Amino acid sequence: MKISVMGMVHSQPNSFILSLTSNSLDPETDVGLEVTVSFRDRSVVRNAKVSGKWGKEEKNIPYFPFTPMQHFKMEILCEHQQFRVQVDGQQLFDFTYRVQQLQKLTALKIIGDIRLTKVV
């Protein structure tokens, strides 16, 4: 399974957040993967929430792939034991599954300083 998110970063961005959840309307729902991109810190922080509790944040990235006013394509691949995330064809990070039943992750929520052009 793969999710592709294409968009353009705003001209003066602060941040954006992408979440894969089991119910986007319920604030207590499990979050299989939340990616928080901060332009101020040039960071990409990942986490998950299981049974109402957030886990440990992961922050290491080999590079910061987002630039104001530039288009991007983020791909989230569901592999055997992890999400593999690529931006513009380059691997950015792996995130080991913390939610065990991936089929329950049915909602994608994206907020922040980007303009979406396509999600498939």
N, C-alpha and C positions, 0 to 999 in steps of 0.2 A: 504494500500500500504506500502511496506517495501523495503528499499535498504540496502543491506549488502555489506560492503567493508572489504576485508581481505587483510592483508599484513604483512610486517615485517619492523620494524624501522631500519634505517641505524645504523652503529656502533658509529658514532659521529654526531648525528643529531642536527640541529639548530631548524627547524620548518617544518611544512607542513600545507597546506591549502586545505580544501574541500569546494566546492561551488555547490549549486543547483541553476541553472540559467535557463532563458528562451531562451538564445542563447549564447553559449560559445565563439563565435567569435566577438560579439558586445560588446565593453567595456561599453556602456551605458545601457546595458540590465538590467532588474530587477534581483535581487539575492534574492531568497526566504530564503536561509540560507547559511551563510558562517561561517565555523569553522576554526579558526586559532589556531594551537597547537604550543606552544613555549616551547622548552625543557629548555632553559636558565631560563625562568621565572616559569617553570612548570605550565603553564596556558593554558586554553582552552577558547578562546574568541569567542563569537557568535555575529553576526549582520545580517542585511538584508538591501538591497538597493531597494527602491521603487521610481519610477519616477525620477531616477537619483540622489536620495539623500540617503545617509547612515543614518540609525537610531542610536539609543543609543546602545552601546556595553553592552553585558551581560558577566560577568566573573566568577560568583560564581560556584564552583564545589566542591563536597564532597571529591574528591580524584583525583590524577593525574594518569591515567591508562596506560601510555605509557613508555616503557623501551627500551633502545638501544639493538638491536639484538634480540628482542623478537617479536613473531607473535602476531597479534591482530585481532579481529573481531569487527567492528563498525557497528551497526544496526541503521538505521534511520527509525522510524515508523511514518507514517502520521496518527495522531489521529484526533478527531473531531475538536479541536481548536488549536492544537499544534503539533510540531515535538517532538517526544520522542527519545532521543539518548542513546543507551546503548553501552558499550564496554565490550566485553567478558562476556556478560550476566548480567552485573551490570549497573543499571541506572546511567548515568552521568549528564544529564540535560534535561529539557523541554524548548522549545522555541516557544512562541506563534506566530502563523502565522501573518505576516505583509503583504505579498502578498496575495490578496484575491482569485485570480484564480490559484489554485495549478496546474490545468491541463496545464498551460503555462510553468511550470518548467519542461523542457524536456531534459536538459543537466546537466551532472555531470562533474565537473572539479576538478582534484586532482593534486597538484604540491608539491614538496618538498622532504624531506629526508626520504622517505619510498619506499619500493618496493612492488607494488601491486601483489597479487597472484590470487585474484578473486574478481569480482564485479557482484552481481546479484540483 
